[in-house]
Amino acid sequence: MAQNDRNVSVVSLRDVSAAKPKFGNWIAKGVCLLIAFFIWLYVMQIDNPGHQETYYSVMVSLTNSSVLEGAHGLSVYSGYGNTVDVTVIGQQSVLNKLTAEDFYATADLSAITEAGFSDLPVNVELPSGVSLVSVSQNTIPVYCDEKSSKVVGVRARISQFMMASHLEMGELEPEYDTVAVTGPKEALDAIDYAQITLELGSVSASMTASGKLYLVDHAGNRIDNPYLKLSRSEVTVQIPVYTTKTLPLTVNYKYGYYNSDTVRVALSPSTLTVRGDPAVIDRLSELVVATIDEKKIAGDSTQLVPLNFEDGITAADGTENVLLTITHVGTYTAVFSVTDIDVTGAVGIRYEILDTSLSVTVRGTLEQLSRLRSTDFSAVIDLSGYTADSSGVIREPAVIRIDSVYADGVYEVGEYSVQVKLN
């Protein structure tokens, strides 16, 4: 029985040693199979020369535009921006490195000889290592027309703004009245004007704003044509804002001889409603329409004074002139013969005074005039503007001087001059 056990044990050990090589063979076969798979995968995915790939949105460039314009006077107005999809075949390792930017597609414009639509063949230059299978479209449509230009007016409009009720918006003033447009002749014929539309928000004073120009057809519709080019795309618009105010009219006096005791000055109308920039109008409490030179007013007078406004102010009702009436009160005129004529500035100049006296009209009260004498007056002329070489008979303005304790408030009326002979 013991002998039998020993024999069984020997047989079992032999069976185990015989099984080991069989298990190792399976491992070796598995490794070989895995290696073969990776080799197949490499060949199929990396080095397979028959792999196919499509590259989308390859830009088509238009070539020889200068030939088209120079030879036939035509320009392209439709055809830019076309794209095609390019399908190629090659090794996967090569295709993996490519993008749509690596393909160069062109359409040659030199084949076009007349205006209108043309279908141009698309040529594709391929990167090295690939072959062309197909292009999504073999031609692209291109529109050519005679290149022309047109000058159109510029208009401005406001689509949105807020403004206080006492304010008023004036006429919009674009910095340019016209703009030039270049493009296809047929498209140019449809243009009526160029327009800028502004959104201003809150408006309280005159302002400027800028915006983009766009084209409008004769029906008032906006034209969106990428082949129409404006000489300027943006303009600035002056936006005047006005307010109105009624102001009393008044005058100033050059020398101050006029006052409420010596003269009555009447203006018709006596008040005026003016329109202007709110910042200017709000500062005004009166409107000075004239500065009166008392020495040039010989007597009572009525004259029409033109209104000369400053700072963009205008009369709301269009008034252009004011009637000015001057009436003297308590003053009179008297004439004095002035023989004392003095000369200044006559350095090195030989001269002879030809006028030996001047008749000078003087205004003042009766009491003042009665106390004055001709000897209280003198006339002064200035010859500093002449040289020793000057010669001939001249007439030089004379300044009248009154040297009297009664001269306060008394003044000469009119302008005077003296005749002088030089050399």
Phi and psi in degrees as a GROMACS rama.xvg file:
@    title "Ramachandran Plot"
@    xaxis  label "Phi"
@    yaxis  label "Psi"
@TYPE xy
-69.0106  -36.7943  ALA-2
-63.2274  -40.572  GLN-3
-62.7928  -40.2844  ASN-4
-62.1056  -39.6106  ASP-5
-66.3439  -40.5004  ARG-6
-65.6131  -37.7569  ASN-7
-63.6611  -41.5742  VAL-8
-63.84  -40.1493  SER-9
-64.7911  -44.2286  VAL-10
-60.684  -40.8731  VAL-11
-64.2988  -40.9002  SER-12
-65.5184  -37.9747  LEU-13
-65.9336  -38.9728  ARG-14
-62.7155  -40.0531  ASP-15
-66.068  -44.8265  VAL-16
-66.6878  -28.7145  SER-17
-74.6393  -25.9406  ALA-18
-79.12  -26.175  ALA-19
-60.1296  -48.708  LYS-20
-59.6817  -36.3191  PRO-21
-62.6076  -42.6982  LYS-22
-66.0154  -40.7972  PHE-23
-64.0348  -36.14  GLY-24
-61.4015  -40.2676  ASN-25
-64.0183  -38.6352  TRP-26
-63.7325  -45.3442  ILE-27
-61.4693  -42.9698  ALA-28
-62.8521  -38.6164  LYS-29
-64.1502  -43.393  GLY-30
-61.9941  -44.0141  VAL-31
-61.5747  -41.0229  CYS-32
-64.0516  -41.0371  LEU-33
-64.3395  -41.6805  LEU-34
-63.8791  -43.1211  ILE-35
-61.2129  -37.9099  ALA-36
-62.5615  -46.694  PHE-37
-64.9194  -35.8836  PHE-38
-64.6365  -43.767  ILE-39
-61.766  -43.0394  TRP-40
-62.4577  -42.1686  LEU-41
-61.9686  -46.0155  TYR-42
-63.7821  -44.228  VAL-43
-73.3428  -38.2959  MET-44
-96.4024  -26.4464  GLN-45
-107.725  -52.3328  ILE-46
-104.806  11.5745  ASP-47
-71.7086  112.835  ASN-48
-73.8566  -3.90947  PRO-49
-107.463  20.7534  GLY-50
-79.891  141.968  HIS-51
-115.843  140.691  GLN-52
-145.87  144.635  GLU-53
-112.394  132.432  THR-54
-112.377  123.355  TYR-55
-96.0357  151.97  TYR-56
57.5993  51.6552  SER-57
-81.105  121.559  VAL-58
-68.4513  135.406  MET-59
-98.5082  117.023  VAL-60
-90.9478  139.133  SER-61
-92.9113  126.184  LEU-62
-110.734  159.402  THR-63
64.2046  36.1565  ASN-64
-66.1824  -32.4331  SER-65
-66.5052  -34.6099  SER-66
-65.3594  -41.6247  VAL-67
-61.6617  -44.6854  LEU-68
-75.0041  -41.0209  GLU-69
-69.9749  -40.1186  GLY-70
-82.469  -34.5216  ALA-71
-124.76  -1.81948  HIS-72
65.8885  29.7772  GLY-73
-113.257  153.35  LEU-74
-130.789  152.177  SER-75
-83.3464  129.294  VAL-76
-123.68  0.713398  TYR-77
-159.463  131.605  SER-78
138.505  -17.4285  GLY-79
-72.3663  146.916  TYR-80
86.5789  5.68561  GLY-81
-70.7859  147.439  ASN-82
-131.053  156.132  THR-83
-134.004  159.627  VAL-84
-102.969  128.842  ASP-85
-112.735  125.587  VAL-86
-107.136  128.864  THR-87
-132.088  166.791  VAL-88
-126.726  143.147  ILE-89
176.606  -175.24  GLY-90
-68.4728  141.55  GLN-91
-60.4071  -35.744  GLN-92
-62.6527  -32.7406  SER-93
-77.6913  -45.2755  VAL-94
-62.7695  -33.1135  LEU-95
-64.0806  -23.8974  ASN-96
-90.8537  -6.04965  LYS-97
-95.3739  151.028  LEU-98
-131.538  175.422  THR-99
-61.2756  -27.5295  ALA-100
-70.0067  -14.9795  GLU-101
-82.7694  -5.28151  ASP-102
-106.51  136.612  PHE-103
-116.367  107.215  TYR-104
-105.549  135.212  ALA-105
-135.251  157.709  THR-106
-133.565  126.801  ALA-107
-88.7843  117.21  ASP-108
-79.4455  -14.394  LEU-109
-65.3866  -14.6852  SER-110
-78.3229  -13.1787  ALA-111
-84.3387  134.406  ILE-112
-123.754  -9.83824  THR-113
-147.216  162.388  GLU-114
-67.2448  154.064  ALA-115
123.402  -168.835  GLY-116
-88.2185  140.575  PHE-117
-136.906  145.029  SER-118
-100.52  113.306  ASP-119
-100.488  136.072  LEU-120
-62.8583  144.022  PRO-121
-98.4379  123.371  VAL-122
-107.329  134.004  ASN-123
-119.246  123.171  VAL-124
-91.959  125.617  GLU-125
-97.5604  148.951  LEU-126
-66.7177  158.504  PRO-127
-66.6492  146.214  SER-128
94.0026  0.792186  GLY-129
-131.785  158.855  VAL-130
-124.933  145.847  SER-131
-75.6252  132.338  LEU-132
-100.767  -52.1159  VAL-133
-163.575  162.941  SER-134
-123.387  138.944  VAL-135
-59.8556  -29.9177  SER-136
-147.472  136.698  GLN-137
-86.1319  -16.9372  ASN-138
-137.144  159.843  THR-139
-129.066  145.294  ILE-140
-80.3469  134.774  PRO-141
-130.308  133.241  VAL-142
-109.184  127.668  TYR-143
-121.713  147.096  CYS-144
-150.908  166.58  ASP-145
-64.6712  131.613  GLU-146
-80.9857  126.889  LYS-147
-142.315  176.226  SER-148
-142.432  160.666  SER-149
-151.821  141.433  LYS-150
-102.474  125.672  VAL-151
-125.067  158.177  VAL-152
-74.4711  156.198  GLY-153
-108.593  129.11  VAL-154
-122.77  150.974  ARG-155
-125.134  143.812  ALA-156
-143.927  157.433  ARG-157
-115.492  125.309  ILE-158
-92.909  -22.3408  SER-159
-155.635  130.108  GLN-160
-165.51  162.752  PHE-161
-128.865  136.271  MET-162
-151.523  142.073  MET-163
-62.4361  152.282  ALA-164
-66.5353  -25.2109  SER-165
-82.7402  -3.27152  HIS-166
-100.404  158.136  LEU-167
-139.091  135.025  GLU-168
-95.0595  132.297  MET-169
-86.4251  -170.463  GLY-170
-71.547  132.412  GLU-171
-69.3436  140.416  LEU-172
-125.967  93.0247  GLU-173
-64.6427  148.623  PRO-174
-68.3251  -21.6249  GLU-175
-123.875  136.044  TYR-176
-81.6026  -29.0018  ASP-177
-135.925  165.308  THR-178
-145.795  144.778  VAL-179
-92.6078  139.557  ALA-180
-122.462  133.281  VAL-181
-118.678  139.687  THR-182
168.109  -165.787  GLY-183
-61.7648  137.405  PRO-184
-57.5506  -41.7117  LYS-185
-61.8969  -39.9323  GLU-186
-71.02  -34.3435  ALA-187
-64.0068  -34.8601  LEU-188
-63.2513  -22.4987  ASP-189
-84.7481  -10.7506  ALA-190
-81.1154  134.192  ILE-191
-102.055  -48.2396  ASP-192
-161.53  170.768  TYR-193
-106.384  140.77  ALA-194
-132.292  148.915  GLN-195
-122.104  131.327  ILE-196
-114.638  127.602  THR-197
-116.234  143.826  LEU-198
-115.434  113.402  GLU-199
-100.964  -23.3552  LEU-200
74.8262  -136.189  GLY-201
-84.4789  130.058  SER-202
-121.381  126.024  VAL-203
-128.55  -9.1051  SER-204
-157.304  169.434  ALA-205
-58.577  145.133  SER-206
-154.805  173.264  MET-207
-123.063  151.223  THR-208
-148.199  150.253  ALA-209
-120.555  154.826  SER-210
-166.685  174.603  GLY-211
-84.5822  141.014  LYS-212
-85.2975  146.079  LEU-213
-139.973  160.664  TYR-214
-95.7138  148.159  LEU-215
-129.29  138.26  VAL-216
-87.5419  -178.264  ASP-217
-68.9654  -16.8111  HIS-218
-93.0239  1.37042  ALA-219
87.6903  8.43054  GLY-220
-91.7642  146.228  ASN-221
-70.5509  139.101  ARG-222
-102.169  119.193  ILE-223
-112.933  86.7033  ASP-224
-126.074  111.281  ASN-225
-66.6722  -10.7339  PRO-226
-97.4818  2.79856  TYR-227
-97.8469  122.723  LEU-228
-115.232  129.405  LYS-229
-93.3113  146.034  LEU-230
-66.631  -24.078  SER-231
-145.398  138.454  ARG-232
-97.2841  -18.5964  SER-233
-134.19  141.063  GLU-234
-133.346  158.061  VAL-235
-104.874  139.056  THR-236
-119.481  130.3  VAL-237
-83.0675  128.866  GLN-238
-118.627  95.6793  ILE-239
-76.3183  135.511  PRO-240
-122.083  131.426  VAL-241
-120.732  157.624  TYR-242
-136.762  161.985  THR-243
-117.626  153.983  THR-244
-157.333  137.845  LYS-245
-93.4094  122.401  THR-246
-122.626  145.1  LEU-247
-70.155  143.811  PRO-248
-94.4394  141.989  LEU-249
-148.48  173.188  THR-250
-130.401  160.003  VAL-251
-109.174  162.578  ASN-252
-118.954  135.702  TYR-253
-68.1913  -42.4427  LYS-254
-110.199  -14.9485  TYR-255
86.1122  14.2664  GLY-256
-76.2856  -26.5971  TYR-257
-84.5058  139.966  TYR-258
-154.635  -177.731  ASN-259
-66.9303  -17.4608  SER-260
-88.9405  -20.1757  ASP-261
-112.182  -14.2871  THR-262
-153.091  149.907  VAL-263
-114.252  120.344  ARG-264
-114.597  123.786  VAL-265
-120.301  138.907  ALA-266
-120.658  136.034  LEU-267
-131.877  115.501  SER-268
-72.5311  160.132  PRO-269
-87.13  -18.7942  SER-270
-132.192  160.389  THR-271
-149.271  134.402  LEU-272
-87.7262  120.044  THR-273
-113.135  159.281  VAL-274
-127.509  138.39  ARG-275
-176.258  -173.723  GLY-276
-59.9016  132.879  ASP-277
-54.4782  -37.8317  PRO-278
-64.4512  -31.5228  ALA-279
-82.593  -47.4412  VAL-280
-61.9889  -39.219  ILE-281
-64.2034  -22.867  ASP-282
-83.8866  -13.493  ARG-283
-88.6309  136.861  LEU-284
-115.773  -15.5266  SER-285
-155.696  169.706  GLU-286
-127.495  112.68  LEU-287
-82.1425  117.676  VAL-288
-98.0315  -15.4558  VAL-289
-163.8  154.561  ALA-290
-113.573  115.895  THR-291
-87.1179  128.138  ILE-292
-91.7721  102.064  ASP-293
-58.6602  -32.6548  GLU-294
-72.6757  -10.7856  LYS-295
-102.712  1.28746  LYS-296
-102.344  103.114  ILE-297
-75.1894  -34.7707  ALA-298
-155.602  -167.538  GLY-299
-59.9452  141.185  ASP-300
-152.568  158.866  SER-301
-131.058  128.658  THR-302
-143.035  155.837  GLN-303
-95.8404  119.332  LEU-304
-104.194  120.938  VAL-305
-71.0732  141.532  PRO-306
-84.0771  121.757  LEU-307
-116.365  95.3668  ASN-308
-84.8225  152.12  PHE-309
-114.846  166.949  GLU-310
58.4342  32.471  ASP-311
73.8222  17.8098  GLY-312
-82.2821  141.852  ILE-313
-136.504  160.113  THR-314
-77.2133  130.662  ALA-315
-63.0209  -31.5378  ALA-316
-99.0763  6.36866  ASP-317
84.8662  8.95099  GLY-318
-59.0951  132.901  THR-319
-113.841  -20.7774  GLU-320
-137.394  155.798  ASN-321
-126.813  137.824  VAL-322
-84.7791  120.195  LEU-323
-109.733  122.734  LEU-324
-116.819  128.124  THR-325
-118.919  124.411  ILE-326
-126.438  119.874  THR-327
-78.6561  141.777  HIS-328
-126.751  118.667  VAL-329
74.6801  9.23572  GLY-330
-124.938  154.163  THR-331
-140.245  176.168  TYR-332
-120.838  150.52  THR-333
-142.367  153.973  ALA-334
-111.182  132.882  VAL-335
-123.475  141.647  PHE-336
-90.4466  118.882  SER-337
-105.159  119.569  VAL-338
-112.022  -13.404  THR-339
-84.4498  98.1369  ASP-340
-114.525  115.827  ILE-341
-103.423  152.718  ASP-342
-122.596  136.038  VAL-343
-123.705  156.003  THR-344
75.349  13.927  GLY-345
-92.9317  57.4236  ALA-346
-79.6125  117.824  VAL-347
71.15  12.5354  GLY-348
-107.545  131.94  ILE-349
-93.9934  129.412  ARG-350
-146.68  163.71  TYR-351
-140.311  124.853  GLU-352
-80.8645  118.454  ILE-353
-87.4442  -30.0777  LEU-354
-89.8336  115.992  ASP-355
-87.5022  -13.2379  THR-356
-155.647  158.948  SER-357
-128.362  139.81  LEU-358
-95.0924  111.645  SER-359
-110.765  126.368  VAL-360
-90.0951  131.216  THR-361
-125.599  138.749  VAL-362
-112.629  138.994  ARG-363
-176.598  -173.967  GLY-364
-76.1336  162.596  THR-365
-58.9085  -39.2737  LEU-366
-64.7887  -42.8782  GLU-367
-65.9527  -45.0039  GLN-368
-65.6441  -35.1107  LEU-369
-68.8247  -22.1672  SER-370
-93.0069  -8.29301  ARG-371
-86.6656  150.963  LEU-372
-127.541  157.709  ARG-373
-58.557  -31.4961  SER-374
-70.1072  -11.2065  THR-375
-78.7793  -7.18454  ASP-376
-111.206  149.122  PHE-377
-146.987  156.672  SER-378
-121.002  138.346  ALA-379
-123.896  130.193  VAL-380
-119.179  150.657  ILE-381
-115.139  118.538  ASP-382
-105.74  16.5491  LEU-383
-66.8307  -13.8668  SER-384
-83.562  1.71238  GLY-385
-116.68  165.482  TYR-386
-122.263  177.373  THR-387
-64.9465  -21.472  ALA-388
-86.2789  -8.22476  ASP-389
-70.6326  142.348  SER-390
-149.023  161.652  SER-391
114.498  179.084  GLY-392
-99.3455  126.071  VAL-393
-124.679  161.585  ILE-394
-122.845  118.347  ARG-395
-112.879  135.236  GLU-396
-57.3487  143.511  PRO-397
-115.834  136.199  ALA-398
-96.3537  125.369  VAL-399
-91.178  130.153  ILE-400
-119.064  141.827  ARG-401
-119.962  116.943  ILE-402
-111.362  86.4894  ASP-403
-156.27  148.471  SER-404
-68.7474  -13.5043  VAL-405
-99.7821  13.0252  TYR-406
-84.1765  -8.40722  ALA-407
-64.5419  119.549  ASP-408
87.7108  -1.38452  GLY-409
-101.255  140.932  VAL-410
-151.902  153.806  TYR-411
-79.6358  149.672  GLU-412
-115.334  127.724  VAL-413
104.03  178.481  GLY-414
-117.472  145.907  GLU-415
-132.864  152.481  TYR-416
-148.288  162.117  SER-417
-126.58  137.43  VAL-418
-86.9094  128.676  GLN-419
-131.869  140.789  VAL-420
-105.757  124.724  LYS-421
-96.7439  135.967  LEU-422
